[in-house]
Amino acid sequence: MWSFSDYAKAQHEAHFASDMTDEQLKAAWLLLFGSDPISFIAIGARNDDDDFRIAYEAFKRGLLHEENNINSYSRYYALKK
């Protein structure tokens, strides 16, 4: 099952997402991914490193709710309420 935990094992250079406030990250998440849960695979399929890094930073800061879906090989993520 693929998740952000797999991605976290790799080291990455600094990105503008790391300088964003929590509120900016939440707003960016809503603009990019909406309010419905989205799979890790769908986030990665966008082929946009900036989108992925924003999602990863939100996950790293604990802003996302992570859930399992037994019908998918990927975890699903949504903003915490």
N, C-alpha and C positions, 0 to 999 in steps of 0.2 A: 504494500500500500504506500503510495507516494505522498509525501507531506513536506512542509517547511522544515521539519527536523532533519530531513535528508540534506536539504540545501544548506542548513546552518553549519554542517560539518566542513564546508569549504570556506577558505578565507577570501575576502573580497576587498577591493580598494574602496576608499571613501566615495560616497555618493550623496547627492544633494538631499535625498530622502532622510539621511541621518541628521540633517540640520533642521528638518521640519518639526514644528510643534505637534503635539498629539492632536490638537484640533485641526491643523492643516492636513495631517495624515488621514483623519477621519473624513474630512471633506474630499480629499483626493480619492479615497477608497470609494465613496458614494458616487463620485463622478465617473470613475473608471469601471467599477464593478457592480454598482447598485446596492440595494438593500437585501436582496435575496441571497441565500447561500450559493457559493460558487466553488467548483472543484479546483483542486490544486492543478490538475491537468489543464483545465480551461484557462487558468491564470497563465500558465507556462506556454500555452498554445498561441498566445497573442503575439509572440515574437517581438516584443518590445521590452527591452531590458529595464527601461525606466518604470514601466507599469509593474514589472515583477519586483523591482527593488522597493517600490513604495509598498507593495503588498507584504514583502518580507519584513520591512521595518515596522509596519503595523503589527505583524505577528510577533516580532521580537519584543515589542513594548507591551504585549499583552492586550492589545486593543481588539483582537479578533476572537470569536468563539470558534472552536474547532470541533467538528462532529464527524463521526464515522457514518458511512453509507454502505450497507451490506451489498448493494447492487453495483458498487463501483470499486475500482482499484485505487481510488484517490480519496483523500479526506476533503471535506467541504469546510469553507470558511465564510463567516459573516461578521460584521461589526457587533461587538457586545452592546447591549442596550444600556 
